[in-house]
Amino acid sequence: MTDYSELNLLIDRVLNDRRFCSDENHRVLALGSKALIAENELARMRIKELDLLFGRYVVSMRSALIEEEHGKGPAAAMEWIYNSLTGPGELPPEGETDSQAYFDRAIVAVDSGMQEVMAFHEGRRAAMRKGEQP
């Protein structure tokens, strides 16, 4: 994790010492910097949370395969998947009986979001190829 302690000390110094904060513009920039640091830390923790959640599901699915191939079989393997979805409250909605139809409906939002992410990254790469700041 990035340590912003020195930067935060400098920003506090700018905010509290008129020698460093000679006008309102400096104050606005310093406050904006603090806000950006806080936003960055929140984003970093969200990414870490998602990474760990994804990792949890991959480990559970791998364990399910091991259980199916070398353990108590397919029914016991499904317990791994069921338990990994139950913990965070991610079981499918009640009443869903057609797995393919449910998947086809639910994956639309995932695919749409992924297209947005990929377009963002492609835009950054294109800007970098042109020598621009992304």
C-alpha positions as CSV (number, residue, x, y, z in Angstrom):
1,M,0.0,0.0,0.0
2,T,1.2,3.5,-0.8
3,D,2.3,5.5,2.2
4,Y,0.9,9.0,1.9
5,S,2.0,10.1,5.4
6,E,4.8,12.5,4.2
7,L,2.5,14.0,1.5
8,N,-0.3,14.4,4.1
9,L,2.1,16.2,6.5
10,L,3.2,18.5,3.7
11,I,-0.5,19.2,2.8
12,D,-1.3,19.9,6.5
13,R,1.7,22.3,6.6
14,V,0.4,24.1,3.5
15,L,-3.1,24.4,5.1
16,N,-1.9,25.5,8.5
17,D,1.0,27.8,7.8
18,R,0.4,31.0,5.9
19,R,4.0,31.1,4.6
20,F,3.1,28.0,2.5
21,C,-0.5,28.8,1.8
22,S,-0.3,32.4,0.5
23,D,-3.7,32.5,-1.1
24,E,-7.0,30.7,-1.5
25,N,-5.8,28.8,-4.6
26,H,-3.1,27.0,-2.6
27,R,-5.7,26.1,0.0
28,V,-8.1,24.7,-2.6
29,L,-5.2,22.7,-4.2
30,A,-4.2,21.3,-0.8
31,L,-7.7,20.3,0.1
32,G,-8.2,18.8,-3.3
33,S,-5.0,16.8,-2.9
34,K,-6.2,15.4,0.4
35,A,-9.5,14.4,-1.2
36,L,-7.7,12.7,-4.0
37,I,-5.5,10.7,-1.6
38,A,-8.6,9.6,0.3
39,E,-10.4,8.6,-2.9
40,N,-7.3,6.7,-4.1
41,E,-7.1,4.8,-0.8
42,L,-10.8,3.9,-1.1
43,A,-10.3,2.7,-4.7
44,R,-7.3,0.6,-3.7
45,M,-9.3,-1.1,-1.0
46,R,-12.3,-1.7,-3.3
47,I,-9.9,-3.3,-5.8
48,K,-8.3,-5.4,-3.1
49,E,-11.8,-6.5,-1.9
50,L,-12.8,-7.5,-5.4
51,D,-9.5,-9.3,-6.0
52,L,-9.9,-11.3,-2.8
53,L,-13.6,-12.1,-3.5
54,F,-12.6,-13.3,-7.0
55,G,-9.8,-15.4,-5.5
56,R,-12.2,-16.9,-3.0
57,Y,-14.5,-18.1,-5.8
58,V,-11.6,-19.5,-7.8
59,V,-10.2,-21.4,-4.8
60,S,-13.8,-22.7,-4.1
61,M,-14.2,-23.9,-7.7
62,R,-10.8,-25.6,-7.7
63,S,-11.6,-27.3,-4.4
64,A,-14.9,-28.4,-6.0
65,L,-13.1,-30.0,-8.9
66,I,-10.7,-31.8,-6.5
67,E,-13.7,-33.0,-4.4
68,E,-15.4,-34.2,-7.6
69,E,-12.3,-36.0,-9.0
70,H,-10.7,-37.3,-5.8
71,G,-13.1,-36.9,-3.0
72,K,-16.8,-37.7,-2.4
73,G,-18.0,-37.0,-6.0
74,P,-20.2,-34.4,-7.8
75,A,-22.7,-33.9,-5.0
76,A,-20.0,-33.1,-2.5
77,A,-18.3,-30.9,-5.1
78,M,-21.5,-28.8,-5.4
79,E,-21.4,-28.2,-1.7
80,W,-18.2,-26.2,-2.2
81,I,-19.9,-24.0,-4.8
82,Y,-23.1,-23.6,-2.8
83,N,-21.2,-22.7,0.4
84,S,-19.0,-20.2,-1.4
85,L,-22.1,-18.4,-2.8
86,T,-24.1,-18.6,0.5
87,G,-21.4,-16.8,2.6
88,P,-21.7,-13.5,0.8
89,G,-25.4,-13.9,-0.1
90,E,-24.9,-14.6,-3.8
91,L,-27.3,-17.6,-4.3
92,P,-29.4,-17.3,-7.5
93,P,-32.8,-15.8,-7.1
94,E,-35.6,-18.1,-5.9
95,G,-37.8,-19.3,-8.7
96,E,-35.0,-19.5,-11.3
97,T,-35.3,-23.0,-12.9
98,D,-33.6,-22.5,-16.4
99,S,-29.9,-22.1,-15.8
100,Q,-29.1,-21.1,-19.4
101,A,-31.9,-18.5,-19.5
102,Y,-30.8,-17.1,-16.2
103,F,-27.2,-16.9,-17.4
104,D,-28.1,-15.3,-20.7
105,R,-30.0,-12.5,-18.8
106,A,-27.5,-12.0,-16.0
107,I,-24.4,-12.0,-18.2
108,V,-25.6,-9.0,-20.2
109,A,-24.7,-6.5,-17.4
110,V,-21.3,-8.2,-16.8
111,D,-20.4,-8.1,-20.5
112,S,-21.6,-4.5,-20.8
113,G,-19.4,-3.5,-17.8
114,M,-16.4,-5.4,-19.2
115,Q,-16.8,-3.6,-22.5
116,E,-16.7,-0.3,-20.7
117,V,-13.5,-1.3,-18.8
118,M,-11.8,-2.6,-22.0
119,A,-12.7,0.7,-23.9
120,F,-11.2,2.7,-21.0
121,H,-7.9,0.7,-21.1
122,E,-7.8,0.9,-24.9
123,G,-8.2,4.6,-24.7
124,R,-5.3,4.9,-22.2
125,R,-3.1,2.7,-24.4
126,A,-3.9,4.7,-27.5
127,A,-3.0,7.9,-25.7
128,M,0.2,6.5,-24.4
129,R,1.2,5.4,-28.0
130,K,0.7,9.0,-29.1
131,G,2.9,10.1,-26.2
132,E,0.0,11.8,-24.4
133,Q,-0.7,11.6,-20.7
134,P,-3.5,9.1,-20.1
